[in-house]
Amino acid sequence: MPFTRDPRDELFGHPKGVFVCFFTEMWERFSFYGMKALLLLYLLQHHRFGDRAGLDVLGAYGGLVYCVPVIGGLLADRFLGMRKAVIFGGLLLVAGHIGMAVEGHAATTVNGVVVRDEGALRVFYLSLSLIIMGVGFLKPNVSTIVGRLYAPNDPRRDSGFSLFVAGINLGGLFASIVCGYLGQTYGWRYGFGAAGIGMMLGLAQFLWGRKYLRGIAEPPRPLSRSREWTIYALAIAGLLPVAWLMHAVTAIRLGPDTIRWTYYIVVMALVGIAWTMWHGLRRDDAAPRPLSAYAPSLLVFAAMGIAVNWLSSRYGVLDFFVEEATLALVLMSVVFLVVGFWYAGFVTRGCTKVEAQRMGAMMVMIFAALIFYTLYEQTYGSWVTFTDRLLGKDLFPSMVLRDGTPWPWSIPALLFAPVAFVLASSISERTPASPWPRSLLILSMLAMLAALVHDAVLLPQTAGSLTYLGSMFIVLLAPMFAVIWTRLDKRGLDPSKPTKSAFGLLFAGLSFLPLVWAAQHAGATGELASVWWLVLAYLLLELGEMCLYPVGLSAVTQLSVPRVVSLMMGTWFLATAFSETLAALFGKLAAIDIPEGTALDFAMAGEKYAHLFELLMWIGIGWAVLAFAVSPLLRRMMHGVK
């Protein structure tokens, strides 16, 4: 039986398969975030894209990375099984990261025209498509394997997922320090190459440890070789249109009327969804109402949508979208509309009153997540360029090693960790009571901690490497929040899920305040502002994520109608995908063109960044105030779900 406990199959009281998934996901996130830390800087500095074009590629890439896992998870559930999906995804990721290491010639300017290595760019776009498709097959299925390694009521399940999440955060933490530092210090191919090597190690770790998965990751039913290879072939064929889209977001500009009408339709669709939620709150299952009874409220909500469209046109919001929106954003909007119309039909015709209200509360929290991650994803967009241009980089400048270009200690520490796990697993199989497995794993964690402190303090930091701050604060804050929520719950003071989401939005908005001050200081003085403003901004932002992210995922599983819970989890990730493209769109407000041979105008740059950060601050705070106001109503709509 899959859940028969065997001491030789466990480490620290958990199945060894959890640690296999831990290290696989650690290396996958290492490769993903390591590449992402460099992506925008690489486009701006090596291929000399403008800020707008670079952000367009970043937004399209981020959006697709969160869309495709919905398809990859579905294919694994129905046909491939999780093991084969993870291996196939890992192979695509390895190929993609190897391709990213192909730099080609740096762009040059000839007679005022930027000349780029088009061959290298084609490899680049294909590499992005390989990474997008690889993440789609690997990421959702590793998480599912962790859940299936435990019996449904196993009390170790929550702590097992905590271990798994720690692997995600460790991968993100070391990714920036290693890949970000190597890419901007030694050359882009070293940073991207390190990400590729990390993914190779993750795939090797999974292949070695598949014996510990207890057979739970196999196909749900016998799968013919022809069908299996057909799925692989279709996925590989899909690489070309994805690569084309990566190119098209900068090469193809949509007509103003297309974007304008897309905007109008999206606004009216949002109003329609809000209308269905309104009637979900007021409906009475025992007494169906005639269609004519819906007309007054429908007219009111339609008038609200028309007013929003008019105000958007009156105050320039629509013009901004017409000027800056890309093909990727329009395609995301189409997907959003399809999901929105499905939702409206489902809650009005396929749900009871209680189900409809719970689904409505869940959709509001998904929308809150969309707003939050639109702000959060500035960390890989405008925050990176701002750090590169207007901030000092080193936390303790007097302690930084200035002689030569030292290599990060994190590299050997990261390599030692999976080796320690392999040794610990082998020893525990032969001698289950041996103290060495525990000692080896503790030693590897201490080595990683020492390497992290060394590299964060002594290595000269770059704009890419400093993105490690986000993962660092998650690692530090996660255990604190677990204690805080537990203690508040014992005292009956634990905030509701909607209130926690509101706090998440508030902290996200406040995280931009230190950056407003930093941008104003740099613009006024003409000198680099302190990096500690960025540290404070990351702290506030991650406080927000700890409030919103776990709560949002939990709400999706608890509030969804059981028969559509997987689809609603997909909707959560689609909202995250949409936020990626919106984040890139907002980031263009601080786009700066620096002609070759000229220095950065600090006053102009400081003003632009301050304007963007102040706008995003008020967006976060404004939505937080609204979220606090409606949280009592949402709590009633949840009907006892905590």
Residue pairs with C-beta under 8 A, 6 or more apart in sequence:
2 148
2 214
2 215
2 216
3 150
3 151
3 154
7 428
7 432
8 428
8 429
8 432
9 15
9 16
9 212
9 214
10 16
10 428
11 19
11 424
11 425
11 428
11 437
11 441
12 438
12 441
13 156
14 156
14 159
14 160
14 163
15 149
15 150
15 160
15 212
15 214
16 209
16 212
16 425
16 428
17 145
17 146
17 149
17 209
17 212
17 213
17 214
18 146
18 149
18 160
18 163
18 164
19 163
19 209
19 421
19 425
20 205
20 206
20 208
20 209
20 210
20 212
20 213
21 142
21 145
21 146
21 149
21 164
21 167
22 163
22 164
22 166
22 167
23 167
23 202
23 205
23 209
23 417
23 418
23 421
24 86
24 90
24 142
24 202
24 203
24 205
24 206
24 209
25 139
25 142
25 143
25 164
25 167
25 168
25 171
25 202
26 167
26 168
26 170
26 171
26 202
26 417
27 171
27 198
27 199
27 201
27 202
27 203
27 205
27 418
28 90
28 93
28 135
28 138
28 139
28 142
28 171
28 199
28 202
29 167
29 168
29 169
29 171
29 172
29 175
30 171
30 172
30 174
30 175
30 178
30 179
30 195
30 198
30 199
30 202
30 414
31 93
31 97
31 175
31 195
31 196
31 198
31 199
31 202
32 65
32 131
32 135
32 171
32 175
32 195
33 171
33 172
33 175
33 176
33 179
33 467
33 471
34 175
34 176
34 178
34 179
34 180
34 191
34 192
34 194
34 195
34 198
35 97
35 100
35 131
35 179
35 191
35 192
35 195
36 62
36 380
36 467
37 175
37 176
37 179
37 180
37 183
37 191
37 380
37 384
37 464
37 465
37 467
38 179
38 180
38 183
38 184
38 188
38 191
38 192
38 464
39 57
39 58
39 61
39 380
40 54
40 55
40 58
40 380
40 381
40 384
40 385
41 183
41 184
41 384
41 385
41 388
41 463
41 464
42 183
42 188
42 192
43 49
43 53
43 54
43 57
43 58
44 50
44 51
44 54
44 385
46 103
46 106
46 107
46 188
47 106
47 107
47 116
47 117
47 120
47 121
47 124
48 106
48 107
48 109
48 114
48 116
49 57
49 250
50 591
50 593
51 385
51 587
51 588
51 590
51 591
51 592
51 593
52 324
52 588
52 591
53 250
55 381
55 584
55 585
55 587
55 588
55 591
56 249
56 250
56 326
56 328
56 584
57 128
57 246
57 249
57 250
58 380
58 381
58 580
58 584
59 249
59 326
59 328
59 329
59 381
59 580
59 581
59 582
59 583
59 584
59 585
60 245
60 246
60 249
60 326
60 327
60 328
60 581
60 584
61 128
61 132
61 246
61 580
62 377
62 380
62 577
62 580
62 581
62 583
62 584
63 328
63 332
63 577
63 578
63 580
63 581
64 132
64 242
64 245
64 328
64 577
65 131
65 132
65 135
65 136
65 577
65 580
66 573
66 574
66 576
66 577
66 580
67 136
67 332
67 335
67 573
67 574
67 577
68 132
68 133
68 135
68 136
69 135
69 136
69 139
69 140
69 573
70 140
70 570
70 573
70 574
71 136
72 85
72 89
72 136
72 137
72 138
72 139
72 140
72 141
73 140
73 141
73 144
73 566
73 570
75 85
75 137
75 231
76 82
76 84
76 85
76 137
76 140
76 141
76 144
77 220
77 566
78 220
79 219
79 220
79 223
79 227
79 228
79 231
80 88
80 219
80 223
80 228
80 231
81 217
81 218
81 219
81 220
81 223
82 141
82 142
82 144
82 145
82 216
82 217
83 145
83 210
83 213
83 217
83 218
84 219
84 228
85 137
85 138
85 141
86 137
86 138
86 141
86 142
86 145
86 206
86 217
87 203
87 206
87 207
88 137
88 232
88 235
89 133
89 134
89 135
89 136
89 137
89 138
89 139
89 141
90 134
90 138
90 199
90 202
90 203
90 206
91 134
91 203
92 130
92 131
92 133
92 134
92 137
92 235
93 130
93 131
93 134
93 135
93 138
93 199
93 203
94 134
94 196
94 199
94 200
94 203
95 127
95 130
95 134
96 127
96 128
96 129
96 130
96 131
96 134
97 127
97 131
97 192
97 193
97 195
97 196
97 199
98 127
98 193
98 196
99 123
99 124
99 126
99 127
99 130
100 124
100 127
100 128
100 131
100 192
100 195
100 196
101 188
101 189
101 192
101 193
101 196
102 120
102 123
102 124
102 127
102 189
103 120
103 187
103 188
103 189
104 117
104 119
104 120
104 121
104 123
105 117
105 120
106 117
107 114
107 115
107 116
107 117
108 114
108 115
109 115
109 596
121 247
122 243
125 243
125 244
125 246
125 247
126 239
126 243
128 242
128 243
128 246
129 239
129 240
129 242
129 243
129 246
130 239
132 242
133 235
133 238
133 239
133 242
137 235
141 217
143 164
145 213
145 216
145 217
146 160
146 161
146 164
147 157
147 161
148 216
148 217
149 160
149 213
149 214
149 216
150 156
150 157
150 160
162 478
162 482
165 478
166 475
166 478
169 471
169 474
169 475
169 478
170 448
170 471
170 475
171 198
172 468
172 470
172 471
172 474
173 452
173 468
173 471
173 472
173 475
174 410
174 414
174 448
174 452
174 468
175 195
175 198
175 468
175 471
176 464
176 465
176 466
176 467
176 468
176 471
177 408
177 410
177 452
177 455
177 456
177 459
177 465
177 468
178 194
178 408
178 410
178 411
178 414
179 191
179 192
179 194
179 195
179 464
180 191
180 462
180 463
180 464
180 465
180 466
180 467
180 468
181 191
181 408
181 455
181 459
181 461
181 462
181 464
181 465
182 190
182 191
182 194
182 408
183 190
183 191
183 192
183 462
183 464
184 191
184 462
184 463
184 464
184 465
185 405
185 460
185 462
186 405
191 464
194 411
198 414
201 415
201 418
205 418
205 421
208 422
209 425
210 217
212 425
245 327
245 328
245 331
248 327
249 326
249 327
249 328
252 327
254 325
254 326
254 327
254 330
256 322
258 330
259 321
259 322
259 325
259 330
260 318
260 321
260 322
262 325
262 330
262 333
262 334
263 309
263 312
263 318
263 321
263 322
263 325
264 309
265 333
265 337
266 333
266 336
266 337
267 305
267 308
267 309
267 312
268 302
268 305
268 309
269 336
269 337
269 340
269 341
270 305
270 340
271 301
271 302
271 304
271 305
271 308
272 301
272 305
272 340
272 341
272 344
273 340
273 343
273 344
273 363
274 301
275 297
275 298
275 301
276 343
276 344
276 347
276 348
276 360
277 347
277 360
277 363
277 364
278 297
278 301
279 294
279 297
279 348
280 347
280 348
280 351
280 353
280 356
280 357
280 359
280 360
280 637
281 357
281 360
281 633
281 637
283 289
283 353
283 356
284 353
285 352
285 353
309 318
311 317
312 318
313 319
321 585
324 585
324 588
325 585
326 581
326 585
328 581
329 581
329 582
329 585
332 577
332 578
332 581
333 578
335 574
335 578
336 574
336 578
339 571
339 574
343 359
343 363
343 571
346 359
346 561
346 564
347 355
347 356
347 359
347 360
348 356
350 561
351 359
351 561
354 639
355 561
357 637
357 638
357 639
358 559
358 560
358 561
358 637
358 638
358 639
358 641
359 559
359 560
359 561
359 568
360 637
361 498
361 555
361 559
361 634
361 635
361 637
361 638
362 555
362 556
362 559
362 560
362 568
364 498
364 630
364 634
365 497
365 498
365 501
365 551
365 552
365 555
365 634
366 552
366 556
366 568
366 571
366 572
366 575
367 575
368 501
368 502
368 504
368 505
368 548
368 552
368 623
368 627
369 501
369 548
369 549
369 552
369 572
369 575
369 576
369 579
370 575
370 576
370 578
370 579
370 582
371 505
371 579
371 619
371 620
371 623
372 501
372 504
372 505
372 508
372 544
372 545
372 548
372 579
372 620
373 575
373 576
373 579
373 580
373 583
374 579
374 582
374 583
374 586
374 619
375 508
375 509
375 511
375 512
375 541
375 583
375 616
375 619
375 620
376 508
376 541
376 544
376 545
376 579
376 583
377 579
377 580
377 583
377 584
378 583
378 586
378 587
378 616
379 467
379 470
379 538
379 541
380 467
381 583
381 584
381 587
382 586
382 587
382 590
382 609
382 612
382 613
383 467
383 515
383 534
383 537
384 463
384 464
384 467
385 463
385 590
385 592
386 515
386 518
386 519
386 590
386 609
387 393
387 463
387 466
387 531
387 534
388 462
388 463
389 592
389 600
389 605
390 518
390 519
390 522
390 523
390 528
390 529
390 602
390 605
390 606
390 609
391 463
391 518
391 522
391 528
391 529
391 530
391 531
391 533
391 534
392 528
392 529
392 530
392 531
393 460
393 461
393 462
393 463
393 466
393 531
394 400
394 460
394 461
394 531
395 456
395 457
395 461
395 531
395 532
395 535
396 457
399 457
399 458
400 457
400 458
400 459
400 460
401 458
401 459
401 460
402 460
406 458
406 459
408 451
408 455
408 459
409 450
409 451
409 454
409 455
410 448
410 451
410 452
410 455
412 447
412 451
413 444
413 447
413 448
413 450
413 451
413 452
414 448
414 451
416 444
416 447
417 444
417 445
417 447
417 448
420 440
420 441
420 443
420 444
421 440
421 441
421 444
423 436
423 437
423 440
424 436
424 437
424 438
424 440
424 441
425 437
427 434
427 436
427 437
427 440
428 434
428 437
452 472
456 468
456 472
459 465
461 531
466 531
466 534
469 534
469 535
469 538
470 538
470 541
470 542
473 538
473 539
473 542
473 543
474 542
474 545
474 546
477 542
477 543
477 546
478 546
481 546
481 547
485 494
488 494
488 495
494 642
495 503
496 631
496 634
496 635
496 638
496 642
497 551
497 554
497 555
497 634
497 635
497 638
497 641
497 642
498 627
498 630
498 631
498 634
498 635
498 638
499 628
499 631
499 635
500 547
500 548
500 551
501 547
501 548
501 551
501 552
501 627
501 631
502 624
502 627
502 628
502 631
503 544
503 547
503 548
503 624
504 544
504 545
504 546
504 547
504 548
504 549
504 551
505 544
505 548
505 620
505 621
505 623
505 624
505 627
506 544
506 620
506 621
506 624
506 628
507 540
507 541
507 543
507 544
507 547
508 540
508 541
508 544
508 545
508 548
508 620
508 624
509 616
509 617
509 618
509 619
509 620
509 621
509 622
509 623
509 624
510 540
510 617
510 620
510 621
511 537
511 538
511 539
511 540
511 541
511 544
511 617
511 620
512 537
512 613
512 614
512 616
512 617
512 620
513 537
513 540
513 613
513 617
514 533
514 534
514 536
514 537
514 540
515 533
515 534
515 537
515 609
515 613
516 610
516 613
516 614
516 617
517 533
518 529
518 530
518 533
518 534
519 529
519 605
519 606
519 607
519 609
519 610
519 613
520 606
520 610
521 529
521 606
522 528
522 529
522 602
522 605
522 606
523 602
523 603
523 604
523 605
523 606
523 607
523 609
523 610
524 603
524 606
525 602
526 602
526 603
527 602
552 572
553 569
553 572
555 641
556 565
556 568
556 569
556 571
556 572
557 565
557 569
558 641
559 638
559 641
560 568
560 569
586 612
586 615
586 616
587 612
589 608
589 611
589 612
589 615
590 608
590 609
590 611
590 612
591 608
592 600
592 604
592 605
592 608
594 600
